Amino acid sequence: YYDSTTTNSLNVSNGPHQRWAPNTGAQTLSLSGWVASGQHSELMIEGVNLGAATITWPTINWVKKDGTFTTTIATYLTDASRTLQASGLDFVFLWTRDGGATIYGKLL
């Protein structure tokens, strides 16, 4: 478990479970430190008050309930009938198998 506090740059090499509490307002998240292509790498983000910020996510293939993908989190959340908590926790699971070139995601 790694507490990244309010920093908007999460490095997977800090551990597979990281807490992130972004500041309110416009925020841009970046991800780095994925393992080499051909190996599975994952990151669980324990997000604190994610809905209180306007987050620009990196390109993530959000896996919709019908198995298709969208790279727009708003579309994903609408499809899942979910919202990010303005006050509370959200758990976001991300994974890749090509060094981060293609990242998949689900809100748990």
Rosetta silent file (secondary structure, phi, psi, omega in degrees, C-alpha in Angstrom):
SEQUENCE: YYDSTTTNSLNVSNGPHQRWAPNTGAQTLSLSGWVASGQHSELMIEGVNLGAATITWPTINWVKKDGTFTTTIATYLTDASRTLQASGLDFVFLWTRDGGATIYGKLL
SCORE:     score description
SCORE:     0.000 S_00000001
   1 L     0.000  130.075 -179.859    0.000    0.000    0.000 S_00000001
   2 E  -129.523  129.864  178.469    1.384    3.373   -1.003 S_00000001
   3 E   -96.591  105.533 -178.685   -0.170    6.732   -0.128 S_00000001
   4 L   -85.453    4.141 -178.826    0.478    9.065   -3.041 S_00000001
   5 L    50.338 -126.936 -175.713   -1.396   11.888   -1.226 S_00000001
   6 L   -98.852    1.973 -179.116   -2.471   14.572   -3.715 S_00000001
   7 L   -63.174  140.098 -176.547    0.217   14.001   -6.347 S_00000001
   8 L   -95.945   13.305  178.770   -1.298   13.403   -9.781 S_00000001
   9 E  -120.821  108.302 -179.989    1.466   11.101  -10.978 S_00000001
  10 E  -100.251  128.672  179.329    1.103    7.490   -9.868 S_00000001
  11 E  -108.328  116.450 -176.836    4.067    5.177  -10.398 S_00000001
  12 H   -58.032  -28.163 -179.778    3.087    1.497  -10.443 S_00000001
  13 H   -66.712  -12.334  174.953    6.544    0.577   -9.126 S_00000001
  14 H   -77.001   -9.938  177.732    5.461    2.112   -5.784 S_00000001
  15 L   135.784  157.547 -175.582    3.098   -0.837   -5.354 S_00000001
  16 L   -79.550   -7.946  178.500   -0.053   -2.387   -6.773 S_00000001
  17 E  -129.177  114.728 -177.518   -2.381   -0.630   -4.284 S_00000001
  18 E  -130.427  138.449  176.062   -2.130    3.128   -4.032 S_00000001
  19 E   -91.785  135.077  178.820   -4.254    5.728   -2.275 S_00000001
  20 E  -136.424  125.005  178.609   -4.870    8.936   -4.223 S_00000001
  21 L  -123.620   83.653 -177.001   -6.695   11.990   -2.905 S_00000001
  22 L   -66.020  153.851  172.559   -6.598   14.585   -5.689 S_00000001
  23 L   -65.696  162.817  175.791   -7.205   18.229   -5.004 S_00000001
  24 L   -73.495  169.022 -179.347  -10.558   19.645   -6.110 S_00000001
  25 E    86.254 -164.038 -177.192  -10.895   21.352   -9.460 S_00000001
  26 E   -74.331  125.290  179.923   -9.206   20.340  -12.698 S_00000001
  27 E  -134.562  145.564  176.649   -6.647   17.558  -12.245 S_00000001
  28 E  -120.808  121.482 -179.581   -4.691   15.458  -14.746 S_00000001
  29 L   -93.361  135.280  172.280   -3.622   11.959  -13.744 S_00000001
  30 E  -123.327  149.231 -178.457   -0.521   10.349  -15.223 S_00000001
  31 E  -124.890  140.452  177.967    0.602    6.756  -14.800 S_00000001
  32 E  -149.062  175.322  174.000    4.091    5.307  -15.121 S_00000001
  33 L    83.153   14.950  177.473    6.213    2.371  -13.990 S_00000001
  34 L   -64.081  150.077  177.048    4.316   -0.430  -15.716 S_00000001
  35 L   -71.111  169.522 -174.804    6.312   -3.658  -16.132 S_00000001
  36 L   -60.770  154.499  176.676    7.682   -4.636  -19.546 S_00000001
  37 L   -55.464  142.107 -178.271    5.471   -5.631  -22.424 S_00000001
  38 L    94.785   -6.863  177.866    4.439   -9.273  -22.315 S_00000001
  39 L  -120.086  147.112  178.828    3.996   -9.218  -18.545 S_00000001
  40 L   -79.554  135.298  177.038    0.828   -8.486  -16.587 S_00000001
  41 E  -137.532  140.857 -178.323    0.879   -5.321  -14.488 S_00000001
  42 E  -142.188  158.216  178.578   -1.954   -3.907  -12.386 S_00000001
  43 E  -143.693  127.364  173.334   -2.787   -0.993  -10.152 S_00000001
  44 E  -102.943  118.472  177.323   -5.609   -0.605   -7.651 S_00000001
  45 E   -99.611  120.930  172.170   -6.317    3.059   -6.953 S_00000001
  46 E   -92.008   94.636 -172.901   -8.074    3.759   -3.667 S_00000001
  47 E   -89.128  128.093 -179.837   -9.505    7.097   -4.710 S_00000001
  48 E  -102.717  118.538  176.350  -10.557    9.590   -2.071 S_00000001
  49 L    57.072   40.481 -178.162  -13.270   12.071   -3.127 S_00000001
  50 H   -60.073  -33.215 -178.688  -12.601   11.520   -6.848 S_00000001
  51 H   -71.876  -10.992  178.128  -15.956   13.033   -7.741 S_00000001
  52 H   -83.642   -9.805  178.887  -14.966   16.354   -6.136 S_00000001
  53 E  -112.467  158.896  170.492  -12.319   16.859   -8.841 S_00000001
  54 E  -102.698  101.898 -170.027  -12.597   17.141  -12.603 S_00000001
  55 E   -98.834  129.236  168.079  -10.079   14.492  -13.598 S_00000001
  56 E   -94.675  111.361 -178.170   -8.460   14.129  -16.982 S_00000001
  57 L   -86.943  153.074  170.619   -7.525   10.448  -17.039 S_00000001
  58 L   -64.811  173.841  179.072   -4.818    8.999  -19.275 S_00000001
  59 L   -66.372  113.880 -179.943   -6.099    6.909  -22.176 S_00000001
  60 L  -128.767  133.935  174.113   -7.819    3.976  -20.488 S_00000001
  61 E   -86.453   94.453 -179.558  -10.017    1.379  -22.157 S_00000001
  62 E   -73.294  124.104 -175.596  -12.858    1.319  -19.657 S_00000001
  63 E   -84.598  111.464 -179.505  -14.500   -2.122  -19.816 S_00000001
  64 L   -78.214  165.064 -175.123  -18.256   -1.689  -20.080 S_00000001
  65 L   -64.302  -20.587  177.717  -20.709   -4.244  -18.719 S_00000001
  66 L   -91.102    5.144  177.527  -21.369   -5.654  -22.207 S_00000001
  67 L    90.730   -5.278  176.162  -17.645   -6.341  -22.703 S_00000001
  68 L   -86.369  175.204 -176.534  -17.021   -3.451  -25.089 S_00000001
  69 E  -121.477  154.446  168.464  -14.694   -0.556  -24.328 S_00000001
  70 E  -140.254  145.879  176.286  -14.876    3.210  -24.141 S_00000001
  71 L   -97.339    5.366  179.152  -12.029    5.634  -23.542 S_00000001
  72 L  -106.926  114.460 -176.376  -14.431    8.202  -22.077 S_00000001
  73 H   -62.921  -33.587  179.012  -14.964    7.743  -18.358 S_00000001
  74 H   -61.556  -41.407  177.245  -18.273    9.655  -18.448 S_00000001
  75 H   -63.765  -44.018  178.923  -19.648    7.127  -20.965 S_00000001
  76 H   -59.586  -48.430 -178.049  -18.340    4.268  -18.829 S_00000001
  77 H   -63.786  -40.088  177.807  -19.905    5.647  -15.646 S_00000001
  78 H   -63.061  -45.193  179.497  -23.249    6.240  -17.367 S_00000001
  79 H   -61.649  -36.744 -178.429  -23.222    2.697  -18.765 S_00000001
  80 L   -86.819   -0.379 -175.890  -22.415    1.303  -15.315 S_00000001
  81 L    53.387   46.797 -177.192  -25.026    3.557  -13.640 S_00000001
  82 L  -130.078  160.589  170.754  -22.272    4.828  -11.337 S_00000001
  83 L  -135.490  156.608  173.728  -20.757    8.109  -10.234 S_00000001
  84 L   -80.969  141.093 -175.230  -17.473    8.880   -8.538 S_00000001
  85 L   -71.956  125.016  173.970  -17.877    9.777   -4.874 S_00000001
  86 L   -74.307  -27.287  177.486  -17.524   13.488   -4.057 S_00000001
  87 L  -141.141   97.657 -178.105  -17.118   12.466   -0.434 S_00000001
  88 L   147.391 -168.460 -175.485  -15.957    8.903    0.037 S_00000001
  89 E  -107.816  142.518  168.146  -13.934    6.133   -1.559 S_00000001
  90 E  -127.282  144.882  176.512  -13.882    4.685   -5.053 S_00000001
  91 E  -114.399  120.659 -178.861  -11.725    1.757   -6.087 S_00000001
  92 E  -113.411  123.188 -179.650  -10.399    1.858   -9.635 S_00000001
  93 E  -105.824  123.931 -179.883   -8.666   -1.242  -10.982 S_00000001
  94 E  -121.555  146.639  176.316   -6.272   -0.758  -13.918 S_00000001
  95 E  -152.262  159.319  178.364   -4.196   -3.333  -15.780 S_00000001
  96 E  -151.305  159.439  173.889   -1.997   -3.755  -18.830 S_00000001
  97 L  -132.527   11.009  179.796    0.016   -6.467  -20.493 S_00000001
  98 L  -131.467   39.430  175.921    1.979   -4.337  -22.943 S_00000001
  99 L    71.107   16.912  178.484    3.972   -2.005  -20.705 S_00000001
 100 L    95.951    0.082  177.331    1.174    0.543  -20.412 S_00000001
 101 L   -64.419  -37.787  176.254    0.631    1.100  -24.142 S_00000001
 102 L  -126.413  115.966 -179.372   -2.922   -0.227  -23.655 S_00000001
 103 L  -111.517  134.055  176.530   -4.463    0.208  -20.216 S_00000001
 104 E  -108.042  153.305 -178.462   -7.789   -1.347  -19.209 S_00000001
 105 E  -148.973  153.046  175.208   -9.904   -0.172  -16.298 S_00000001
 106 E  -144.092  143.511  170.209  -12.924   -0.943  -14.139 S_00000001
 107 E   -91.955  122.894 -176.705  -14.558    0.890  -11.267 S_00000001
 108 L   -92.418    0.000    0.000  -15.083   -1.654   -8.502 S_00000001
